[in-house]
Amino acid sequence: MSPSLALISVHGDPAAEIGREEAGGQNVYVRAVGEALARRGWRVDMFTRWVNPADDREVWHGPHCRTVRLAAGPVEFIPRDRLFEHLPAFVDQWLAWTAQHRRRYDLIHSNYWLSSWVGMELAAALGIPQVHTYHSIGAVKYGTALEGGAIAALDPVLDSASGQAFPATPALPAVAQRRLAVERRCLERVNCVVATSPQEMRDLRSLVSAAGTVQIVPCGTDIERFGQVDRATARQRLGLDPQGKLVLYVGRFDRRKGLETFLAAIAACQHRSDPTFRAIIGGGSRPGQSDDAEQRRIQALVAVLELGDVVQFTGRIRDGDLPLYYAAADACVVPSYYEPFGLVAVEAMASRTPVIVSDVGGLSYSVLDGETGLRVPPGEAIALAKAMDTLLGEPALRDRLGAAGRDRVEQHFSWAGVAEQLDHLYRSLLVSHPEGTLEPVQA
Ligand code: UDP
Protein backbone atom coordinates (compact mmCIF):
# COMPACT_ATOMS: atom_id res chain seq x y z
CA MET A 1 0.00 0.00 0.00
CA SER A 2 1.20 3.52 -0.69
CA PRO A 3 2.87 5.37 2.14
CA SER A 4 1.10 8.50 3.31
CA LEU A 5 2.66 11.91 4.01
CA ALA A 6 1.34 14.98 5.86
CA LEU A 7 3.14 18.14 4.74
CA ILE A 8 2.50 20.95 7.20
CA SER A 9 2.88 24.56 6.13
CA VAL A 10 0.79 26.69 8.46
CA HIS A 11 1.55 30.07 6.87
CA GLY A 12 2.70 29.08 3.36
CA ASP A 13 -0.37 27.93 1.44
CA PRO A 14 0.81 25.61 -1.37
CA ALA A 15 -2.26 26.48 -3.44
CA ALA A 16 -1.84 30.27 -3.07
CA GLU A 17 -0.83 32.82 -5.67
CA ILE A 18 2.93 33.25 -5.40
CA GLY A 19 4.92 36.47 -5.29
CA ARG A 20 3.15 38.52 -2.64
CA GLU A 21 3.20 39.04 1.12
CA GLU A 22 4.64 35.96 2.76
CA ALA A 23 3.94 33.87 -0.36
CA GLY A 24 7.18 32.89 -2.02
CA GLY A 25 9.71 30.11 -1.90
CA GLN A 26 8.12 28.09 0.89
CA ASN A 27 4.78 27.83 -0.89
CA VAL A 28 6.54 26.76 -4.10
CA TYR A 29 8.68 24.23 -2.21
CA VAL A 30 5.81 22.57 -0.35
CA ARG A 31 3.65 22.27 -3.42
CA ALA A 32 6.44 21.03 -5.69
CA VAL A 33 7.70 18.52 -3.13
CA GLY A 34 4.14 17.31 -2.50
CA GLU A 35 3.38 16.88 -6.18
CA ALA A 36 6.70 15.19 -6.96
CA LEU A 37 6.33 12.76 -4.06
CA ALA A 38 2.79 11.95 -5.17
CA ARG A 39 4.24 11.07 -8.57
CA ARG A 40 6.61 8.70 -6.76
CA GLY A 41 3.68 6.87 -5.16
CA TRP A 42 3.12 8.79 -1.91
CA ARG A 43 -0.36 9.89 -0.86
CA VAL A 44 0.18 13.49 0.11
CA ASP A 45 -1.97 15.93 2.06
CA MET A 46 -0.61 19.46 2.51
CA PHE A 47 -2.08 21.31 5.50
CA THR A 48 -2.21 25.07 5.73
CA ARG A 49 -4.23 27.75 7.53
CA TRP A 50 -7.44 28.98 5.90
CA VAL A 51 -7.00 32.74 5.41
CA ASN A 52 -9.69 33.76 2.95
CA PRO A 53 -13.38 32.76 3.10
CA ALA A 54 -13.45 32.82 -0.71
CA ASP A 55 -10.82 30.05 -0.89
CA ASP A 56 -11.89 26.41 -1.18
CA ARG A 57 -11.20 24.25 1.87
CA GLU A 58 -9.59 21.57 -0.29
CA VAL A 59 -7.67 21.90 -3.55
CA TRP A 60 -6.59 18.81 -5.46
CA HIS A 61 -3.29 19.09 -7.36
CA GLY A 62 -3.42 15.55 -8.73
CA PRO A 63 -5.07 12.24 -7.88
CA HIS A 64 -3.03 11.76 -4.69
CA CYS A 65 -2.03 15.26 -3.70
CA ARG A 66 -4.20 17.96 -2.18
CA THR A 67 -4.06 21.13 -0.11
CA VAL A 68 -6.29 21.12 2.98
CA ARG A 69 -7.09 24.49 4.59
CA LEU A 70 -7.83 24.31 8.31
CA ALA A 71 -9.71 27.03 10.20
CA ALA A 72 -7.37 28.07 13.01
CA GLY A 73 -7.99 31.59 14.26
CA PRO A 74 -9.81 34.24 12.22
CA VAL A 75 -10.20 33.45 8.51
CA GLU A 76 -8.03 36.34 7.37
CA PHE A 77 -4.39 37.05 6.66
CA ILE A 78 -2.37 37.24 9.88
CA PRO A 79 1.35 38.08 9.66
CA ARG A 80 3.44 35.07 10.66
CA ASP A 81 4.91 36.86 13.67
CA ARG A 82 1.41 36.85 15.17
CA LEU A 83 0.44 33.29 14.32
CA PHE A 84 1.88 31.35 17.25
CA GLU A 85 -1.19 31.79 19.45
CA HIS A 86 -3.32 30.05 16.81
CA LEU A 87 -1.17 26.93 16.58
CA PRO A 88 -3.00 24.92 19.27
CA ALA A 89 -6.21 25.48 17.30
CA PHE A 90 -4.41 24.29 14.17
CA VAL A 91 -3.40 21.08 15.97
CA ASP A 92 -7.00 20.53 17.16
CA GLN A 93 -8.39 21.15 13.69
CA TRP A 94 -5.84 18.79 12.15
CA LEU A 95 -6.82 16.00 14.56
CA ALA A 96 -10.53 16.65 13.95
CA TRP A 97 -10.08 16.66 10.16
CA THR A 98 -8.02 13.47 10.07
CA ALA A 99 -10.51 11.71 12.36
CA GLN A 100 -13.43 12.85 10.22
CA HIS A 101 -11.72 11.74 7.01
CA ARG A 102 -10.27 8.59 8.58
CA ARG A 103 -6.78 9.54 7.41
CA ARG A 104 -3.61 8.23 8.99
CA TYR A 105 -0.10 9.25 8.08
CA ASP A 106 3.24 7.49 8.13
CA LEU A 107 5.28 10.63 8.37
CA ILE A 108 5.04 14.38 8.95
CA HIS A 109 7.21 16.90 7.11
CA SER A 110 6.88 20.36 8.64
CA ASN A 111 7.99 23.67 7.11
CA TYR A 112 9.16 26.83 8.95
CA TRP A 113 9.33 27.06 12.73
CA LEU A 114 5.61 27.60 13.27
CA SER A 115 4.82 24.31 11.57
CA SER A 116 7.66 22.59 13.42
CA TRP A 117 5.76 23.25 16.66
CA VAL A 118 2.57 21.78 15.18
CA GLY A 119 4.55 18.84 13.78
CA MET A 120 6.20 18.10 17.11
CA GLU A 121 2.81 18.05 18.87
CA LEU A 122 1.33 15.72 16.28
CA ALA A 123 4.35 13.43 15.88
CA ALA A 124 4.48 12.93 19.65
CA ALA A 125 0.73 12.29 19.88
CA LEU A 126 0.69 9.85 16.97
CA GLY A 127 4.10 8.21 17.39
CA ILE A 128 5.19 8.83 13.81
CA PRO A 129 8.46 10.30 12.51
CA GLN A 130 8.92 13.97 11.66
CA VAL A 131 11.15 15.67 9.11
CA HIS A 132 11.55 19.43 9.17
CA THR A 133 12.71 22.12 6.74
CA TYR A 134 13.44 25.51 8.34
CA HIS A 135 13.24 27.75 5.21
CA SER A 136 14.65 30.53 7.39
CA ILE A 137 16.55 30.34 10.66
CA GLY A 138 15.69 32.85 13.37
CA ALA A 139 19.23 32.96 14.75
CA VAL A 140 20.55 34.01 11.33
CA LYS A 141 17.77 36.45 10.62
CA TYR A 142 17.88 38.14 14.02
CA GLY A 143 21.67 38.02 14.09
CA THR A 144 21.73 40.04 10.90
CA ALA A 145 19.16 42.45 12.28
CA LEU A 146 20.99 42.84 15.58
CA GLU A 147 24.29 43.63 13.95
CA GLY A 148 22.58 46.08 11.66
CA GLY A 149 24.56 44.01 9.20
CA ALA A 150 24.27 44.51 5.51
CA ILE A 151 20.70 45.71 5.82
CA ALA A 152 21.71 48.91 7.52
CA ALA A 153 25.03 49.27 5.69
CA LEU A 154 24.33 52.08 3.31
CA ASP A 155 26.13 52.18 0.10
CA PRO A 156 28.13 55.33 -0.57
CA VAL A 157 26.53 55.66 -3.99
CA LEU A 158 23.06 55.46 -2.59
CA ASP A 159 23.92 57.67 0.33
CA SER A 160 25.29 60.49 -1.73
CA ALA A 161 22.67 60.13 -4.42
CA SER A 162 19.77 60.25 -2.04
CA GLY A 163 21.17 62.57 0.58
CA GLN A 164 18.77 61.04 3.05
CA ALA A 165 18.96 58.67 5.95
CA PHE A 166 17.22 55.35 5.65
CA PRO A 167 14.91 54.03 8.31
CA ALA A 168 16.67 52.05 11.01
CA THR A 169 16.63 48.28 10.83
CA PRO A 170 13.29 47.11 12.26
CA ALA A 171 13.34 46.00 15.89
CA LEU A 172 13.15 42.32 16.76
CA PRO A 173 9.58 41.04 16.92
CA ALA A 174 8.17 40.02 20.29
CA VAL A 175 8.03 36.43 19.14
CA ALA A 176 11.82 36.20 18.61
CA GLN A 177 12.71 34.44 21.88
CA ARG A 178 9.99 31.88 21.40
CA ARG A 179 11.07 31.24 17.84
CA LEU A 180 14.69 30.66 18.84
CA ALA A 181 13.60 28.20 21.55
CA VAL A 182 11.26 26.28 19.24
CA GLU A 183 13.88 26.11 16.51
CA ARG A 184 16.38 24.65 18.93
CA ARG A 185 13.93 22.11 20.32
CA CYS A 186 13.01 21.11 16.78
CA LEU A 187 16.59 20.43 15.71
CA GLU A 188 17.25 18.38 18.82
CA ARG A 189 14.02 16.44 18.71
CA VAL A 190 12.74 15.66 15.20
CA ASN A 191 13.95 12.59 13.34
CA CYS A 192 15.72 14.55 10.64
CA VAL A 193 16.13 18.19 9.67
CA VAL A 194 16.53 18.94 5.98
CA ALA A 195 19.07 21.69 5.29
CA THR A 196 18.75 23.03 1.77
CA SER A 197 22.39 24.09 1.47
CA PRO A 198 25.74 23.43 3.19
CA GLN A 199 25.61 26.97 4.62
CA GLU A 200 22.26 26.27 6.25
CA MET A 201 23.75 23.10 7.75
CA ARG A 202 26.66 25.12 9.17
CA ASP A 203 24.29 27.78 10.51
CA LEU A 204 22.15 25.15 12.22
CA ARG A 205 25.18 23.60 13.85
CA SER A 206 26.87 26.79 14.95
CA LEU A 207 23.83 28.92 15.85
CA VAL A 208 21.05 26.50 16.83
CA SER A 209 22.36 23.24 18.29
CA ALA A 210 25.08 20.63 17.91
CA ALA A 211 22.54 17.90 18.69
CA GLY A 212 20.07 16.26 16.31
CA THR A 213 20.28 14.89 12.79
CA VAL A 214 20.66 17.07 9.70
CA GLN A 215 20.78 15.99 6.09
CA ILE A 216 21.28 18.23 3.05
CA VAL A 217 18.61 18.00 0.37
CA PRO A 218 18.52 21.09 -1.85
CA CYS A 219 15.48 22.91 -3.22
CA GLY A 220 14.62 22.37 -6.85
CA THR A 221 12.89 23.83 -9.84
CA ASP A 222 10.69 22.68 -12.67
CA ILE A 223 13.12 22.05 -15.52
CA GLU A 224 10.28 21.41 -17.95
CA ARG A 225 8.61 24.73 -17.15
CA PHE A 226 11.74 26.87 -17.39
CA GLY A 227 14.19 26.89 -20.27
CA GLN A 228 11.79 26.05 -23.11
CA VAL A 229 11.87 29.43 -24.85
CA ASP A 230 14.79 31.42 -26.29
CA ARG A 231 15.60 35.04 -25.51
CA ALA A 232 14.38 36.53 -28.79
CA THR A 233 11.02 34.74 -28.63
CA ALA A 234 10.52 35.66 -24.99
CA ARG A 235 11.19 39.34 -25.70
CA GLN A 236 8.87 39.35 -28.64
CA ARG A 237 6.07 37.77 -26.57
CA LEU A 238 6.57 40.29 -23.77
CA GLY A 239 6.87 43.25 -26.13
CA LEU A 240 10.44 44.01 -25.02
CA ASP A 241 13.20 45.57 -27.12
CA PRO A 242 14.91 42.71 -29.02
CA GLN A 243 18.29 44.49 -28.84
CA GLY A 244 17.94 46.04 -25.40
CA LYS A 245 20.10 45.37 -22.35
CA LEU A 246 17.92 43.86 -19.68
CA VAL A 247 18.49 42.91 -16.05
CA LEU A 248 15.77 41.29 -13.98
CA TYR A 249 14.82 40.97 -10.32
CA VAL A 250 12.07 38.55 -9.28
CA GLY A 251 10.83 38.22 -5.72
CA ARG A 252 8.90 39.58 -2.83
CA PHE A 253 9.33 43.09 -1.44
CA ASP A 254 11.21 42.41 1.74
CA ARG A 255 14.14 44.28 3.24
CA ARG A 256 16.38 41.26 3.25
CA LYS A 257 16.09 41.01 -0.53
CA GLY A 258 18.54 43.89 -1.00
CA LEU A 259 16.62 45.90 -3.56
CA GLU A 260 18.26 49.17 -2.52
CA THR A 261 21.65 47.69 -3.37
CA PHE A 262 20.27 46.70 -6.76
CA LEU A 263 19.06 50.27 -7.37
CA ALA A 264 22.38 51.73 -6.29
CA ALA A 265 24.14 49.36 -8.70
CA ILE A 266 21.84 50.39 -11.55
CA ALA A 267 22.68 54.03 -10.83
CA ALA A 268 26.41 53.24 -10.78
CA CYS A 269 26.79 50.89 -13.75
CA GLN A 270 28.21 52.05 -17.08
CA HIS A 271 25.16 50.80 -18.96
CA ARG A 272 23.05 53.39 -17.13
CA SER A 273 23.69 55.76 -20.03
CA ASP A 274 22.73 53.18 -22.70
CA PRO A 275 19.23 54.21 -23.91
CA THR A 276 18.24 50.55 -24.36
CA PHE A 277 19.14 49.59 -20.78
CA ARG A 278 16.21 48.44 -18.61
CA ALA A 279 15.83 46.87 -15.19
CA ILE A 280 12.61 44.99 -14.51
CA ILE A 281 11.49 44.41 -10.92
CA GLY A 282 8.90 41.63 -10.77
CA GLY A 283 6.85 40.89 -7.66
CA GLY A 284 3.59 42.01 -6.09
CA SER A 285 2.39 43.28 -2.75
CA ARG A 286 -0.80 43.54 -0.73
CA PRO A 287 -2.19 46.98 0.06
CA GLY A 288 -1.63 47.90 3.69
CA GLN A 289 0.82 45.04 4.40
CA SER A 290 4.54 45.22 5.06
CA ASP A 291 5.51 44.33 1.48
CA ASP A 292 3.39 47.24 0.28
CA ALA A 293 5.38 49.61 2.53
CA GLU A 294 8.63 48.14 1.23
CA GLN A 295 7.52 48.49 -2.38
CA ARG A 296 6.68 52.14 -1.79
CA ARG A 297 10.07 52.69 -0.14
CA ILE A 298 11.79 51.14 -3.17
CA GLN A 299 9.71 53.21 -5.60
CA ALA A 300 10.63 56.34 -3.66
CA LEU A 301 14.30 55.39 -4.03
CA VAL A 302 13.86 55.01 -7.76
CA ALA A 303 12.63 58.58 -7.85
CA VAL A 304 15.45 59.84 -5.61
CA LEU A 305 18.04 58.14 -7.78
CA GLU A 306 16.33 59.40 -10.97
CA LEU A 307 15.98 55.91 -12.36
CA GLY A 308 12.38 56.24 -13.50
CA ASP A 309 13.37 55.93 -17.16
CA VAL A 310 15.21 52.65 -16.52
CA VAL A 311 13.36 50.72 -13.82
CA GLN A 312 10.01 49.10 -14.55
CA PHE A 313 7.76 47.46 -11.96
CA THR A 314 5.63 44.64 -13.35
CA GLY A 315 3.68 43.74 -10.20
CA ARG A 316 3.24 40.07 -9.47
CA ILE A 317 4.38 38.06 -12.48
CA ARG A 318 1.80 35.48 -13.53
CA ASP A 319 2.91 31.85 -13.61
CA GLY A 320 2.70 31.65 -17.40
CA ASP A 321 4.83 34.77 -17.89
CA LEU A 322 7.58 33.92 -15.42
CA PRO A 323 9.54 31.64 -17.79
CA LEU A 324 9.36 34.40 -20.43
CA TYR A 325 10.80 37.07 -18.14
CA TYR A 326 13.66 34.84 -17.06
CA ALA A 327 14.45 33.90 -20.66
CA ALA A 328 14.21 37.51 -21.86
CA ALA A 329 16.78 38.88 -19.42
CA ASP A 330 20.52 39.17 -20.03
CA ALA A 331 21.07 38.60 -16.32
CA CYS A 332 18.94 37.91 -13.28
CA VAL A 333 20.06 39.69 -10.12
CA VAL A 334 19.48 38.27 -6.63
CA PRO A 335 20.90 40.96 -4.31
CA SER A 336 19.70 39.41 -1.01
CA TYR A 337 21.40 39.98 2.33
CA TYR A 338 20.23 36.59 3.56
CA GLU A 339 18.86 33.77 1.44
CA PRO A 340 18.40 30.29 2.93
CA PHE A 341 18.18 28.77 -0.56
CA GLY A 342 16.95 31.20 -3.21
CA LEU A 343 14.63 29.59 -5.74
CA VAL A 344 14.79 32.55 -8.10
CA ALA A 345 18.47 31.87 -8.86
CA VAL A 346 17.84 28.26 -9.91
CA GLU A 347 14.76 29.25 -11.91
CA ALA A 348 16.87 31.77 -13.85
CA MET A 349 19.66 29.24 -14.39
CA ALA A 350 17.11 26.69 -15.58
CA SER A 351 16.08 29.36 -18.12
CA ARG A 352 19.69 29.65 -19.39
CA THR A 353 19.99 33.15 -17.97
CA PRO A 354 23.12 33.78 -15.92
CA VAL A 355 22.63 35.09 -12.41
CA ILE A 356 24.41 37.72 -10.36
CA VAL A 357 23.88 36.87 -6.73
CA SER A 358 24.99 37.93 -3.30
CA ASP A 359 27.55 35.52 -1.95
CA VAL A 360 25.31 34.37 0.91
CA GLY A 361 23.47 31.28 2.11
CA GLY A 362 22.13 28.91 -0.51
CA LEU A 363 23.23 31.23 -3.33
CA SER A 364 26.89 30.50 -2.54
CA TYR A 365 26.07 26.85 -3.14
CA SER A 366 23.71 26.89 -6.12
CA VAL A 367 25.72 29.44 -8.15
CA LEU A 368 29.27 28.57 -9.20
CA ASP A 369 31.13 31.88 -9.46
CA GLY A 370 32.44 32.44 -12.98
CA GLU A 371 30.77 29.23 -14.22
CA THR A 372 27.00 29.59 -13.89
CA GLY A 373 26.92 33.22 -12.82
CA LEU A 374 28.75 35.79 -10.75
CA ARG A 375 28.78 36.11 -6.97
CA VAL A 376 29.36 39.47 -5.30
CA PRO A 377 29.56 40.47 -1.64
CA PRO A 378 26.12 41.35 -0.21
CA GLY A 379 25.29 45.04 0.04
CA GLU A 380 28.14 46.14 -2.27
CA ALA A 381 26.58 48.11 -5.07
CA ILE A 382 29.82 48.88 -6.91
CA ALA A 383 30.72 45.19 -7.15
CA LEU A 384 27.21 44.44 -8.35
CA ALA A 385 27.38 47.24 -10.92
CA LYS A 386 30.66 45.85 -12.29
CA ALA A 387 29.18 42.36 -12.55
CA MET A 388 26.16 43.71 -14.44
CA ASP A 389 28.42 45.62 -16.82
CA THR A 390 30.47 42.48 -17.41
CA LEU A 391 27.50 40.31 -18.39
CA LEU A 392 25.75 43.05 -20.37
CA GLY A 393 28.95 43.81 -22.24
CA GLU A 394 29.95 40.26 -23.13
CA PRO A 395 27.15 38.28 -24.80
CA ALA A 396 29.44 35.27 -25.36
CA LEU A 397 30.20 35.08 -21.64
CA ARG A 398 26.50 35.56 -20.84
CA ASP A 399 25.58 32.63 -23.09
CA ARG A 400 28.35 30.39 -21.77
CA LEU A 401 27.36 30.97 -18.15
CA GLY A 402 23.69 30.59 -19.05
CA ALA A 403 24.23 27.20 -20.69
CA ALA A 404 26.35 25.99 -17.76
CA GLY A 405 23.62 27.14 -15.35
CA ARG A 406 21.06 25.04 -17.14
CA ASP A 407 23.35 21.98 -16.93
CA ARG A 408 23.90 22.51 -13.23
CA VAL A 409 20.18 22.77 -12.50
CA GLU A 410 19.42 19.65 -14.55
CA GLN A 411 22.04 17.71 -12.62
CA HIS A 412 21.38 18.94 -9.09
CA PHE A 413 18.21 20.97 -8.70
CA SER A 414 15.25 19.32 -10.44
CA TRP A 415 12.19 18.68 -8.26
CA ALA A 416 12.22 15.07 -9.40
CA GLY A 417 15.76 14.68 -8.06
CA VAL A 418 14.88 16.46 -4.83
CA ALA A 419 11.82 14.22 -4.36
CA GLU A 420 13.94 11.13 -4.93
CA GLN A 421 16.29 12.18 -2.13
CA LEU A 422 13.38 12.97 0.21
CA ASP A 423 11.74 9.66 -0.68
CA HIS A 424 14.89 7.79 0.37
CA LEU A 425 15.13 9.79 3.57
CA TYR A 426 11.47 9.19 4.48
CA ARG A 427 11.71 5.47 3.77
CA SER A 428 14.81 5.14 5.92
CA LEU A 429 12.81 6.68 8.78
CA LEU A 430 9.82 4.41 8.19
CA VAL A 431 12.10 1.39 8.54
CA SER A 432 12.99 2.58 12.02
CA HIS A 433 9.28 3.30 12.77
CA PRO A 434 7.64 0.10 11.44
CA GLU A 435 4.42 0.77 13.36
CA GLY A 436 3.36 3.31 10.70
CA THR A 437 -0.07 2.32 9.45
CA LEU A 438 -1.41 2.78 5.96
CA GLU A 439 -4.85 3.43 4.65
CA PRO A 440 -6.16 4.19 1.18
CA VAL A 441 -6.80 7.82 0.35
CA GLN A 442 -10.45 8.95 0.22
CA ALA A 443 -10.49 11.02 -2.92
N1 UDP B 1 7.54 34.46 -7.63
C1 UDP B 1 6.48 34.42 -8.54
N2 UDP B 1 5.96 35.60 -9.01
C2 UDP B 1 6.44 36.80 -8.64
C3 UDP B 1 7.53 36.85 -7.73
C4 UDP B 1 8.04 35.65 -7.24
O1 UDP B 1 6.01 33.34 -8.91
O2 UDP B 1 5.94 37.82 -9.09
C5 UDP B 1 8.10 33.19 -7.14
C6 UDP B 1 9.48 32.90 -7.70
O3 UDP B 1 9.37 32.37 -8.99
C7 UDP B 1 10.04 31.89 -6.68
C8 UDP B 1 9.41 32.36 -5.38
O4 UDP B 1 8.32 33.24 -5.73
O5 UDP B 1 9.62 30.59 -6.98
C9 UDP B 1 10.41 33.08 -4.49
O6 UDP B 1 11.27 32.15 -3.90
P1 UDP B 1 12.70 32.52 -3.27
O7 UDP B 1 13.25 31.27 -2.67
O8 UDP B 1 13.57 33.17 -4.31
O9 UDP B 1 12.39 33.61 -2.18
P2 UDP B 1 11.47 33.62 -0.85
O10 UDP B 1 10.13 34.11 -1.28
O11 UDP B 1 11.42 32.21 -0.32
O12 UDP B 1 12.15 34.56 0.07
Residues whose N, C-alpha, C, O or C-beta is under 5 A from the ligand:
A	BS01	UDP	I18 G19 A23 G24 G25 Q26 V28 V250 G251 R252 G282 G283 G284 G315 R316 I317 G342 L343 V344
